[in-house]
Amino acid sequence: MSRIRRNLKLVLVAGMATGIAFVVVKLRHTQKLATQTVGDIEAQIDALDPVTRASVVAKLTADAAKDVKTRTADAVKDAKARRA
């Protein structure tokens, strides 16, 4: 009985180690892809003429500010709903 338990533990530990290794590899790949995408976007923005670049940056900034305001408003609503 103890050999079966020991073998089962070994199989479970090996399976967990394999799963963790897989997750680490996937996360590294995702991080590399995200970094590459950011670099591509920055290169495209840098290639624009100054007026167009300023316009694009202003639009991206406005969109980001709008997203933050929306998320903040939603968070406030959720907090009020939880208190009630």
C-alpha positions in Angstrom: 0.0 0.0 0.0 2.8 2.5 0.8 4.5 1.8 -2.5 1.3 2.7 -4.3 1.0 5.9 -2.3 4.6 6.8 -2.9 4.2 6.2 -6.6 1.0 8.2 -6.8 2.7 11.1 -5.0 5.6 11.0 -7.5 3.2 11.0 -10.4 1.2 13.9 -9.0 4.3 15.9 -8.2 5.7 15.2 -11.7 2.4 16.3 -13.2 2.3 19.5 -11.2 5.9 20.3 -12.2 5.1 19.8 -15.8 2.0 22.0 -15.5 4.0 24.8 -13.8 6.7 24.6 -16.5 4.1 24.8 -19.2 2.5 27.9 -17.6 5.9 29.6 -17.2 6.8 29.0 -20.9 3.4 30.3 -22.0 3.8 33.4 -19.8 7.2 34.1 -21.2 5.9 33.8 -24.8 3.0 36.1 -24.0 5.3 38.7 -22.4 7.7 38.5 -25.4 4.8 39.0 -27.8 3.4 41.9 -25.8 6.9 43.6 -25.7 7.3 43.1 -29.5 3.8 44.5 -30.2 4.6 47.6 -28.0 7.9 48.1 -29.9 6.1 47.8 -33.3 3.5 50.4 -32.2 6.1 52.8 -30.9 8.1 52.4 -34.1 5.0 53.2 -36.2 4.2 56.3 -34.1 7.9 57.5 -34.3 7.7 57.2 -38.1 4.8 59.7 -38.3 5.4 63.4 -39.0 5.3 65.6 -35.9 1.8 67.0 -36.4 0.3 63.6 -37.0 2.2 62.1 -34.1 0.9 64.8 -31.8 -2.6 64.1 -32.9 -2.2 60.3 -32.4 -0.7 60.8 -29.0 -3.5 63.2 -28.0 -6.2 60.8 -29.2 -4.6 57.8 -27.3 -4.3 60.0 -24.2 -7.9 61.1 -24.4 -9.1 57.5 -24.9 -7.0 56.3 -21.9 -8.4 59.0 -19.7 -11.9 58.1 -20.7 -11.3 54.5 -19.9 -9.9 55.4 -16.5 -12.9 57.6 -15.7 -15.3 54.8 -16.8 -13.6 52.2 -14.7 -13.5 54.6 -11.7 -17.2 55.3 -12.0 -18.0 51.6 -12.3 -15.9 50.9 -9.2 -17.7 53.6 -7.2 -21.1 52.2 -8.3 -20.0 48.7 -7.3 -18.7 49.9 -3.9 -22.0 51.7 -3.2 -24.0 48.6 -4.2 -22.0 46.4 -1.9 -22.6 48.8 1.0 -26.3 48.9 0.5 
